[in-house]
């Protein structure tokens, strides 16, 4: 039929990093008459600072569906999503359902489609922390093992999937969509207001910090070690910490003081990029930020015991600093002030991951 899209993709997103990842493919779909994307926003992240601002800055068209599930326990949140995604798929048939990363929205999207017999495509497949206490580890393992096509961002991720006996025909090494986005957005961020001036910081003379993982915020001991580590560092160099709402709640609940660390609420994508680029180093427990630091050749200290992005530790761009105690963490953070740059490596592809994914989806699922 004339004018009919030959590939109908339903994409499920819900959390900050997924808006960033999804922007690369959505931009391509917009200029491809043969493809229609139905973007479902689960509503896992709903504040403007956690959601709307990303759509505006990244230039993503608004979602076709908003499920408004909001916050809650993992089971409640995932259950609400499952029910609503299933209903959406019934009303709007798709040739393939696409999910990104490892959040509860990823899990719900993958499960809802798999149960309906809709093919599942998982972007950022094969990542492992080997720590099943992390909700993200459960989400990514389940998503990978119900997926029909798995797009691995790195060789390590690709190899891991084959080790887990995923059929090689299902797995494609395409590179990292976040790298695609970093290349496009780096040029645009030069035009926005200077984040350094906003926060009274000088390039290369401050550390940019974020903390949001449940494994950090849900343990008072670990949270206190991280805060004390950052406070220790802030006595030597200005530290700007962009505080996630989950972390804000935990700090309040335990009456933890962050002085003399400078704190601010969640930042927009462009502001974050500017600060990452200008920082002496980044201190974080985020997965995405470890890579974003590397894309801009800023060293990173990951305040965790393990990372899914081991290639950055091997190449010297990232150091693991387990939050075992405030003293060891503060020591590791201070050491990083003099860290030399890492080796020249290129583990995340050529900036064309989204193009490869779209070509592959068309080949596999276009009707
Ligand atoms: C989620 C993902 C995590 C990802 C992160 C990116 C899961 C299990 N975790 O973690 O993998 O790295 O997103 O940021 O899916 N809240 C607000 N406003 C919002 C959203 C959340 O105030 O717009 C508060 C709520 O109190 C909520 C808490 O933050 O309970 C945590 O939100 P949630 O979506 O459960 O997990 P994240 O910590 O954001």
Boltz pocket constraint, residues with backbone or C-beta under 6 A from the ligand:
constraints:
  - pocket:
      binder: B
      contacts: [[A, 15], [A, 16], [A, 17], [A, 44], [A, 45], [A, 46], [A, 47], [A, 50], [A, 51], [A, 71], [A, 72], [A, 102], [A, 103], [A, 104], [A, 105], [A, 135], [A, 136], [A, 212], [A, 213], [A, 214], [A, 245], [A, 246], [A, 249]]
      max_distance: 6.0
